[in-house]
Amino acid sequence: MAFKFVPLLRAAALVSAVALIPASTAGLAAVDARTGPEFSKLLAVYERIKTSYVEPVDDDKLIKGAINGMLAALDPHSSYLDARDFENLRTQTDGSYGGLGLSVTMDDGAVKVIAPTKGSPADAAGVKAGDYITHINGKLIYGGTLDEAVDQMRGPPGTAISLTLFRSGRDEPIEVKITRQIIELKPVDWKVEGNVGVISVSSFSANVGSEALDAFKQIKAKTGGRITGLVLDLRGNPGGLLDQAVALSDLFLDHGVIVSQRGRYARDSETYSAESMTPGDIAKGIPMVVLINEGSASASEIVAGALQDQHRAVLMGQRSFGKGSVQTLMPLTRDTALKLTTARYYTPSGRSVQEGGIDPDIAVPQISDPDLRKRAQRFYRESDLRGHLINEIKDDKDLERDKVQDPRFKMTPEELKAKGIDDFQLYYALQTLGRTAPQALAARKR
């Protein structure tokens, strides 16, 4: 995740941080001459298709298919962006659209949900990460393209759409009817619980750092400056712009490395650190919890990893998604580009989150979710994506399991609801801060 331009492409794949760099014609010209015979095979296939296929085929279709085939052989996050994809990229990063508020990807011909946007129509309807969308308005969509599925899900605000979902652990399909709304990019939200501030970041689009700073100022004003704890909620956040991940981390750090990236060449390696010229930790050491789950990916993992390694916050929730790669956006023509994986990123202690994700300091399952146990302790993550990069540092043999059977957490969703608890992870974080904050504040005043 390393961005200096636009990363968030919800309709194509997991959001990636990308860096915009000019196309290198010299690099293109330097293609090894020995690849000539291999390219001749490609040309031969192209000519056979053009002359012998059962019906005429457009050149654009063949070329795009060849490019996508090459990129699909690399990893799940490298892709070709045509004019349409560019427009989607801009819309998802800086604009708004009429739709459901879903991040989706293609998985073996099926449309799979990465995460619903918090507060979106899809979220309110109960769509969950890992769900497969099998039908739209009763029509089977298996085997189609992702663009076709996204086109059907987007539409004028106020119009309704029916989705059929397959969810692991459920014997029967799930039918949901959702009314499209304008999905505004409002990535930062906040509230106060007692004297504990809660800042929720749903994506890393433009200006997240400044919006989080403004949220903290409003929390401070509402509490009269008597903030006893802070929760940074990154659950279900699929990532986004690297510079905003760095900016958010920097708000709570006085100094030190935030993230580093290492690529094939020295030019692809870089280290980002907390800026000494900024005010430093705006929360002045106030006890802090960061909430993560299996939907926290890429930029979210950068922030969580930085605050964990720098011992600034306690991480709670479930193991994160595990996307630890950097994509670079390389322009090809005026309105097309190549999004190519060029580096891996590492937390301040040198950990790669690729494939394995980040483990919370305190594992807290979302027991208020009635489907938690039905999903058989299996969540959708980077390691499930076909062709994902292998973590070269960590040999984790237990990536397939999550600790959801914990004797400390015995209440059922119904029992929690009766107590007015609809978000157990947030409740647990608030309770923990309520117990630890007074002592921590007293220690700081000595």
Residue pairs with C-beta under 8 A, 6 or more apart in sequence:
1 7
1 16
1 17
1 239
1 242
1 245
1 298
1 299
1 301
1 302
1 323
1 324
1 325
1 326
1 327
1 345
2 17
2 18
2 19
2 242
2 261
2 270
2 326
2 327
2 328
2 343
2 345
3 16
3 17
3 18
3 19
3 240
3 241
3 242
3 243
3 244
3 299
4 18
4 19
4 20
4 242
4 243
5 18
5 19
5 20
5 329
6 18
6 20
6 89
6 90
6 93
6 94
6 241
6 329
7 15
7 16
7 17
7 18
7 93
7 204
7 239
7 240
7 241
7 242
7 298
7 299
7 327
8 15
8 89
8 92
8 93
8 203
8 204
8 205
8 238
8 239
8 240
8 241
9 15
9 16
9 81
9 85
9 88
9 89
9 92
9 339
10 88
10 92
10 102
10 103
10 104
10 114
10 238
11 88
11 92
11 104
11 146
11 147
11 150
12 79
12 85
12 88
12 105
12 146
13 76
13 77
13 79
13 105
14 76
14 77
14 103
14 105
14 114
14 238
14 239
14 297
14 298
14 321
14 323
14 382
14 385
15 103
15 203
15 204
15 238
15 239
15 240
15 297
15 298
15 299
16 77
16 239
16 298
16 323
16 325
16 326
16 327
16 339
17 204
17 239
17 240
17 241
17 242
17 245
17 298
17 299
17 326
17 327
18 326
18 327
18 328
18 329
18 339
19 242
19 326
19 327
19 328
19 329
19 342
20 328
20 329
20 331
21 328
21 329
21 330
22 330
22 331
23 330
23 331
23 332
42 66
46 62
46 66
49 57
49 62
50 57
50 62
64 80
64 82
67 80
68 79
68 80
71 78
71 79
71 80
71 338
71 340
72 387
73 387
74 340
74 341
74 387
75 325
75 341
75 387
75 388
75 389
76 105
76 385
76 386
76 387
76 388
77 323
77 325
77 327
77 339
77 341
78 327
78 338
78 339
78 340
78 341
79 85
79 338
79 339
80 336
80 337
80 338
80 339
81 89
81 329
81 336
81 337
81 338
81 339
82 335
82 336
83 335
83 336
84 147
86 335
86 336
86 337
88 150
91 97
92 185
92 205
93 185
93 205
93 206
93 240
93 241
94 185
94 205
94 206
95 185
96 182
96 183
96 184
96 185
97 154
97 182
97 183
98 154
98 155
98 156
98 157
98 180
98 181
98 182
98 183
99 153
99 154
99 155
99 180
99 181
99 183
100 116
100 120
100 121
100 122
100 127
100 153
100 154
100 161
100 178
100 180
100 183
101 116
101 117
101 119
101 120
101 121
101 122
101 123
101 181
101 183
102 113
102 114
102 115
102 116
102 117
102 120
102 122
102 127
102 153
103 113
103 114
103 115
103 116
103 117
103 238
104 111
104 112
104 113
104 114
104 133
104 146
104 149
104 150
105 111
105 112
105 114
105 146
105 385
106 112
106 145
106 146
107 132
107 384
107 385
107 386
108 386
109 142
109 143
110 132
110 133
110 134
110 142
111 132
111 133
111 141
111 146
111 149
112 130
112 131
112 132
112 133
112 380
113 127
113 128
113 129
113 130
113 131
113 132
113 133
114 129
114 238
114 295
114 297
114 380
115 129
115 236
115 237
115 238
115 295
116 122
116 123
116 127
116 128
116 129
116 236
117 123
117 183
117 202
117 203
117 236
118 189
118 200
118 202
118 236
119 189
119 202
120 181
120 183
121 178
121 179
121 180
121 181
122 178
125 176
125 177
125 178
126 174
126 176
127 163
127 165
127 176
127 178
128 167
128 369
128 371
129 236
129 294
129 295
129 379
129 380
130 167
130 168
130 294
130 375
130 379
130 380
131 165
131 166
131 167
131 174
132 165
132 166
132 167
133 141
133 149
133 163
133 164
133 165
134 140
134 141
134 142
134 164
134 165
134 166
134 173
135 141
135 162
135 163
135 164
136 149
136 152
136 153
136 161
136 162
136 163
136 164
137 152
137 161
137 162
138 162
138 164
141 148
141 149
141 152
152 161
153 161
153 163
154 180
155 161
155 180
156 180
157 180
157 181
157 182
158 179
158 180
158 181
159 179
159 180
160 177
160 178
160 179
160 180
161 177
161 178
161 179
161 180
162 175
162 176
162 177
162 178
163 175
163 176
163 177
163 178
164 173
164 174
164 175
165 173
165 174
165 175
165 176
166 173
166 174
167 174
167 371
167 374
167 375
168 374
168 375
168 376
168 378
169 371
169 373
169 374
169 375
169 376
170 371
170 374
185 203
185 205
186 202
187 201
187 202
187 203
187 204
187 205
187 208
187 211
187 240
188 199
188 200
188 201
188 202
188 208
188 211
188 212
188 214
188 215
189 199
189 200
189 202
189 215
190 197
190 198
190 199
190 200
190 215
190 216
190 218
190 219
191 197
191 198
192 198
192 219
192 222
192 223
193 430
194 228
194 430
194 434
195 223
195 226
195 227
195 228
195 229
196 227
196 228
196 229
196 230
196 231
196 430
196 433
196 434
196 437
197 215
197 216
197 219
197 220
197 223
197 227
197 229
197 230
197 231
198 230
198 231
198 233
198 426
198 430
199 212
199 215
199 216
199 219
199 230
199 231
199 232
199 233
200 233
201 208
201 212
201 232
201 233
201 234
201 237
201 248
201 300
202 236
202 237
203 237
203 238
203 239
203 240
204 237
204 239
204 240
204 241
204 242
204 244
204 245
204 248
204 299
204 300
205 240
205 241
205 244
206 241
206 244
207 244
208 240
208 241
208 244
208 247
208 248
209 243
209 244
209 246
209 247
209 248
209 250
209 251
210 247
212 248
212 251
213 251
213 282
216 230
216 251
216 282
216 283
219 227
219 230
220 227
227 283
227 286
228 286
228 287
228 433
228 434
228 437
228 438
228 441
229 286
229 287
229 288
229 289
229 430
229 433
229 434
229 436
229 437
230 283
230 286
230 287
230 288
230 289
230 433
231 288
231 289
231 290
231 291
231 426
231 429
231 430
231 433
232 252
232 288
232 289
232 290
232 291
232 303
232 307
232 313
233 290
233 291
233 426
234 290
234 291
234 292
234 296
234 300
234 303
234 304
235 291
235 292
235 293
235 295
235 296
235 317
235 425
236 293
236 295
236 296
237 295
237 296
237 297
237 299
237 300
238 295
238 297
238 298
238 300
238 321
239 245
239 297
239 298
239 299
239 300
239 301
239 323
240 298
240 299
241 299
242 259
242 272
242 299
242 302
242 326
244 299
245 258
245 259
245 299
245 300
245 302
245 303
246 258
246 259
246 272
246 302
248 303
249 258
249 259
249 274
249 302
249 303
249 306
249 307
250 258
250 274
250 275
250 278
251 278
251 281
251 282
251 283
252 281
252 282
252 283
252 288
252 307
252 312
252 313
253 274
253 280
253 281
253 306
253 307
253 310
253 312
254 274
254 280
254 281
255 273
255 274
255 276
255 280
256 273
256 274
256 310
256 348
257 271
257 272
257 273
257 274
257 306
257 348
258 272
258 273
258 274
258 302
258 306
258 348
259 271
259 272
259 302
259 305
259 306
259 345
259 346
259 347
259 348
260 269
260 270
260 271
260 272
260 345
260 346
260 348
261 268
261 269
261 270
261 271
261 326
261 343
261 344
261 345
261 346
262 268
262 269
262 343
262 344
262 345
262 346
263 269
263 326
263 342
263 343
263 344
264 342
264 343
268 326
268 328
268 342
268 343
269 343
274 280
281 312
285 440
285 444
286 437
286 440
286 441
287 433
287 436
287 437
287 440
287 441
288 307
288 312
288 313
288 314
289 313
289 314
289 315
289 316
289 429
289 432
289 433
290 303
290 304
290 307
290 308
290 313
290 314
290 315
290 316
291 315
291 316
291 317
291 425
291 426
291 429
292 300
292 301
292 304
292 315
292 316
292 317
292 318
292 319
292 320
292 358
292 360
293 317
293 318
293 320
293 366
293 425
294 318
294 319
294 320
294 321
294 357
294 379
294 380
294 381
294 402
295 321
296 304
296 317
296 320
296 321
296 358
297 320
297 321
297 322
297 323
297 382
298 321
298 323
300 320
300 321
301 320
301 321
301 322
301 323
301 324
301 353
301 357
301 358
302 345
302 347
304 315
304 320
304 358
305 347
305 348
305 351
305 353
305 358
306 312
306 347
306 348
307 313
307 315
308 315
308 347
308 358
308 361
309 347
309 348
309 349
309 351
310 348
314 361
314 362
314 432
315 358
315 359
315 360
315 361
315 362
316 360
316 361
316 362
316 363
316 364
316 425
316 428
316 429
316 432
317 360
317 363
317 364
317 366
317 425
318 360
318 363
318 364
318 365
318 366
318 379
318 402
319 356
319 357
319 358
319 359
319 360
319 363
319 381
319 402
320 353
320 357
320 358
321 357
321 381
321 382
322 353
322 354
322 355
322 356
322 357
322 381
322 382
322 383
322 399
323 353
323 354
323 382
324 344
324 345
324 346
324 352
324 353
324 354
324 355
324 382
324 389
324 391
325 341
325 343
325 344
325 345
325 354
325 389
326 341
326 342
326 343
326 344
326 345
327 339
327 340
327 341
327 342
328 339
328 340
328 341
328 342
328 343
329 337
329 338
329 339
330 337
330 338
330 339
330 340
331 337
332 338
341 389
344 352
344 354
344 389
345 352
345 353
346 352
347 353
347 358
350 393
351 358
351 393
351 394
352 391
352 392
352 393
352 394
354 382
354 388
354 389
354 390
354 391
355 382
355 383
355 388
355 389
355 390
355 391
355 394
355 396
355 399
356 383
356 391
356 394
356 396
356 399
357 381
357 382
362 432
363 403
363 406
364 409
364 424
364 425
364 428
364 429
365 372
365 402
365 403
365 404
365 406
365 409
365 424
365 425
366 372
366 423
366 424
366 425
367 404
367 409
367 411
367 412
367 413
367 416
367 424
368 413
368 416
368 417
368 421
368 422
368 423
368 424
368 425
369 413
370 413
372 404
373 404
373 405
377 401
377 402
377 403
377 404
377 405
378 400
378 401
378 402
379 402
381 399
382 388
383 399
383 400
409 424
411 419
411 424
416 422
416 424
421 427
